[in-house]
């Protein structure tokens, strides 16, 4: 395989290309069949063990539906935008050697994994195909997160144009209230918020594969069990989204998605009171159970999971908003600002002692991109032998608010500016790809002379 020049790689990162979206009644039927097949396999395996516990079927989200207006459509994204979404999504993961200080740079390993142009669909590049052979699960899983969340942000913004969509890691969020998380839980929450109104929180599960549509059907069946593990409000009334991104070696990227409807997910208005989000979140010790109401002759009962009941709405809304704020400051490399938004169990100590110049005495990085000043952090590495600089940050005045703990004021400003951010994918003054999101974050990369 002949390596591309770093200049060509950067041009490819800024190139818009089509992403196929798939969500229809046929997909619903295929996922139902995959779930039934999985339950049958589990029952057979349990029977072979000959144990007393015969309850082998997973609890899955009932009555999944297609996403309205998707059917067989496409949207345009750049590879750099996908990496921006992925980088933010993993900024609080603490799964790598950085222990929570620079997790988001892990997204850069996919800088050469995708290719395409405006007249075609995005697919795996030659390097992406080679990587898939050796790190199949890791690459498909992480790129699946990037594509799924980018699609989720699009569809939710279209259906709720008067709200801002924040993607928040569910694992970190749930740690504030439950020490025992179990096997199944969603990977993210989408918080739809508007200043002065209660937020809407939707669990999201997203997976990816290098196989085919049939494999995606099984992944969606599994994802439905993950989102079912969190209930916000009444039993079986929490809306949710599930995704499986198909990244075949010989074909284009397709995002398969389904939704669950419900009147739950809405947090109380108390969450929107002035200054409420600026108050430190209390760490709780909730028992991991979901309350099941009485039905017919059956008395009320409970199942394992995470239940945000009405008395927990205000607390959960604060945790959700402050965890989202922590993700923003972590993406900008400001550990001191990040630590103020997390509880001990959420990983507060992993961010203590690292600050950006906006909040402390450590000078980091500041750049003006597409005529907007940003403060953040940079990472220098070699791309096919050529030194490049990647920069991630938050618009300077917004990062200053977050560093001072002013989440309410940050949200008011973001809401006003939500539709005014530039959508260019290349900054000629910076001389490289740029991705700016409605939350005020930026990811940029350029060659170093």
N, C-alpha and C positions, 0 to 999 in steps of 0.2 A: 504494500500500500504506500503510495507516494503522499507524503505529508503536505498539506496546504501551507502556504505562507501565512504568517500571523495576520497580515493585512487582509487576505482573503477570508480568513476565519472571522475577523471582526465585521467585515461586510456581510457575511452570511448571517451573523447574529442579529443584524438590524433588518434583515429582509423579511417582509411580511409574506405569509403563506397561509393556505387554507387548512383548517382543522375540521374534519368530518364529525358531525354530531348525530347520534342515533338514539331516539327515544320514541317508541310507538307501542301499540297494543301487542304486536308480535313479540317485542322484547319482554313485555310483562309475562306472556305465556311461556316463553323460553326460560325465564328465570324461575317461574313456578315449577316447571318440570325439573330444572336443575336442583331446586330445593328439595323436591320430593325424592329425587334420586339420592341426594346426600343423606336425607333422613333414613332411607331404606338401607343404605350402606352402614350407617351408624347403628341401626337396629340389629343388623346381621352381625356386626362385630361385637355388640353387647351380648347377643344371644350366645355367641361362641365362648364368651367369658363366663357365662352362666352365673351372673351375679344377681343379687336381689334387686338392684337398681335397674329398672327397665325403661326409665324415662330418658330416652336418648335423643329425641327430636329437639333441635334448637328453637328457642323463641325467636321468631323473625317478625319483622315489621309487616303487619297485615295490609292487604288491599293496596299494593303498590300501583302507581299510575304513571303514564307517560308525562313528560314535561310539556306543557302547552306550547304549541308553535314550533317545537323542535322537529319531530318527524325525522326526515332525512335532510339536514341542512348543513351549513358550514359557517364558520366565523374565521376571521383573519387574525393571526397573532404573529409575533416575531419570536424566534427562539430565545432572545434576550429577555423578553417579557415573561416567558415561561420560567426562566431561571430566576428572575426577580421574584415571582410568586413563590417558587420553591424555596429560595433563600430566606424569605420572610417567614415562611411556614415552619422552618426548622431552626430558627434563631434561638428558641428556648429549649431545644430538645435535649441538650447535655448528653448526647450519645457518642460524641467523638472525643479525641484526645484533648481538645481545647476546653473541655469541661464547662461549656456554656459561655465562653468568652468570644468565640468567633465561629460558631457552628454554621452560620449561613454561608461561609465561604465554600462549604462542601458542594454547593450547587454548581460551582465553577468547573468541576470535573466533567460536566456535560457540555462544555463550551463548543465541542466539535461533534456532538452526538446527533444533531438534527440538521436537516437541509430541506430546501424547497424554494419556491418563488411565488409571486402573486398569481401566476397562471396555472399553478399546480397545487397539490396537497403536500403538507409537510410529512416527511418520513425520516427514517433512520439514515444517517450518513454512512459512508464506508467505515469510519471509525466507530460509529454507534453500533454497527452490526458486529464488528470484531469484539467490542466491549461486551455485547450481549452474550457472546459465547462463553465468556469467562466470569462475568458478574451479572448474570441474567436477572436474578431476583432483585438485587440491589438497584440496578439501573431502571428496570421496569417499574419497580415500586416507587422510587423517588420521582422519576419523570411522570409517573401516573399521578402523583400528588400535584405536581406543577400544572399539568393540563386540566385535571379535575377542578382544582380551585380557581384557575383562570376562567373556566367555563361557568363555575358556580357564581363567581362575581358578576359575570356578564348577565346570566339569566335572572339573578336576584335584583340587579340594578334595573333591568328592563321591567320587571314586574313591580318594583317598589322604587320608582324614580324620585320620590320625595324622601328617601332614606339613604343613609350611608351604610355600606356593607363592610364589616370588619371580620376577618378570618382569625380565629383564636384557637390555639392548640388545646384540644379537649383534655389530654393527659395532664398537662400543667394546671389547667383550670380545676379539674376534679380533685387534684391533690390538696386543694385548699379546704376541702370538706370531707373527703373520704380517704383514709389511709390504706384501706383494702380496696383495690380496684378490680381484681378478678381478671379473667381472660378477655372478656368482650367489653369493648367500649368504643365509641366513635373516635376518629382521629382529630376532628376539628368541630368547632361550633362556628356557624355564621351568625353574627349578631347584626341585626338590622336596626339602626337607631336614628333618632331624630331628637335634637335637644328639646326638653320639656315634655317628652312623651315616653311611655314604657317601651322597652326594647322587645324585639322578637328574636328568640334564639332557636336555631335549627341545628340539630346534630348532622354531621357529614361524615360518611365513610368513603374512602377512595382507595382503589387498588389499580394495579397495572400489570400487563403481561406482554411477552414477546411471542404469543401464540396466535389465537384466532378468536372469532366471535363466540364459539362454543365455550372456550375457556373463560371469556368475560362473563358469560351467563352464570357460571359457577361462582365467579368472584362476586357478582352482584348478589347472589343468594347468600353468600357468606357476609357481605357488607350489610345486608338487611338485619342480620343478627346483631351486628355491632351497634347500629343506630337504635335498635330496640332496647338496648341496655340503659338508655337514659330517657326518663320521662319528665317533662316539665309541665306541671299541671295535672289534669285528669288522666286516668288510665287510658292508654292507646289513643291519645289525642295530640301527640307531639308531631308536628310536621318535620320532615327530614329529607335529605338528598343522599343518594348513593351513586357512585361512579365506578366504572372500570374502563381504563384506557388501554386500547389495543395498539401495540407498537410492533407490528410484524416485520421481520427482516425483509420480506418481499411484499410491500404494500404500504399504504399510507396510514397515518395516525387517525384513529377513530375513538371518540369519547362516547361510551355507552352510559346512559343515565336514566334513573327513575326517581320518583318522588313519592312521599307519603303526605297526605293532607291531614289536617286536624285543627281544632280550636285551641290547642295548648301552645306552649312555647312562648306565650306572652308574659313578660315580667311586670311587676306592679308599678304603678305610677310613682310610688314612694322612691323608687330608684332614680327618678328624674328630678328630685328636689334639689334646690340650689346647693352646690358644694358637696353633695352626697358622694360623688365619685372621687373626691379629693381626700376622703377619709380612709385611713388604713383598713384593709380587710382583716376581719377576725378569722383565725384558723379554727375550723369546726371539726367535730369528730362524729359525723353522721354514720349510722349503721347502713351498710349497703343493701337496701331492700326497696322494692317498689310495691306500694300498696295496691292490692287488687280489690275492687269493690265486690260486694255480694251480688250473686247472679242466680236467680231462681232459688233453689233449695241450698245452694252453696253459700256458706258464710264468707265474710271478708277474709282475705288471706294476703300473703306477700310472696314475692319472688325476688331473687338476687338481682341487684342493679342499683342505679342511682336515680333517686326521686327528688326533684325540686318541687316541693309542695308549697302552697301559698305563703306559709309563714317564712319560707326561705327565699322568696322572690327578691326582696330588696338586697339581701346578702349576696345572692348569686349574681344579680345584676352588677353589683359593685365589683365582685371578683372577676367577672367576665370583662368589664371595662378596664380594670386595672391590669389584668393579665394581657389584654390587647396592648395597653400602653407599654408594658414591659417588653413585648415583642418589638415595638417600634424603637425603643431606646437601645435594645440589644442589637438590632440591625444597624444602628448608628455607632455601635461600639462603646456606648456609655454604660459601663457596668454599675457605677454608683447610682445613676438615675434608675437603672433597671432594678436594683436590689430593693429600692423603696416600695416597689409595686408588688413584690412577691412575699409570700409567707415563708417560714422556715422550711416547711415540707415541700413547697414549690421550688426550692433550690436557691433561696435568697443568698446563701453564703458563697455560691459559685460566681456571683457577680460583684461581690463586695471588694472594693479597693481599686477598681478600674474606672476612670472617669474621662470624659471628653472635656476640652477646654471650656466649653459653655457652662460646665457645672463644677469644675475643679481646676487643678493646676497643671494637668497633663495636656500638652498640645497634641492634637491629632491631625485632622485633615479638614480643609474647607475648600469648596469649589463652587463656581457659578456655572450652572448648566442650564441651557436654554433660557438664559437671562434670569435665572432664579438662584439665589444663594442657598447652599446646602452645607450643613455641618455633619461630619461623620467620621468614618475610618477607611483606611485603604489597605490593599493587599497587593504586593508585587510578586510576580512569579514569571516563569518562562513558558511561552506558548510556542511549541515547535522551535525552540531555540531562541526565540525573540522575547526580550523582557517586556511585560505589559503591566499596567496598573489598573486594578479594579477598585472602585469607590462605591461605598454604600452609605446612605445618610438620610437625614430628614431636613426639610426646609428649616433654615436657621432659627427663625422666630418661633416656629412650632416646637423645635427641639428644646429651645430655651424654656417654653412653658412646661413641657414634660419633665425637664430636669428639675423644675421648681415644684413638681407635683400637682400642677394645675390641669388636671384631665378635663374638667368641665369647660374651661376656657379653650383648651385645645379643640375639643369637639365642636364648640360653637363656631370657631374660626374655620375648621375643616368643612362644616356643613355649608357655610356661605361660599366657600371656594370649591366645592365638590365637582363642579362642571367646568371650571376655568383653567385646569392644568393643561399644559401643552401635550399633544399626542405624538410629536415627532419621535422617530426612532434613531435619529442621528444628530449629533451636535457638531457642526463644522468647526467651531472654535475649540471645542474639546478634542475633536477629531476621533470620534469613536461612537459606538452604540450607547444610547441613553434610554432608560425606561423610568417614567415618572408615574406614580400611582395616585389616585384621589386621596389617599391618606397622608400625602405629603412626603412619601419616601421616594428615593431614587437609587437606581443601580446603574453604574456607568463603567466603561472599560476603554482603554486606549493604549497605543504603543508608547513605550518609553524610548526617548532618543538616547 
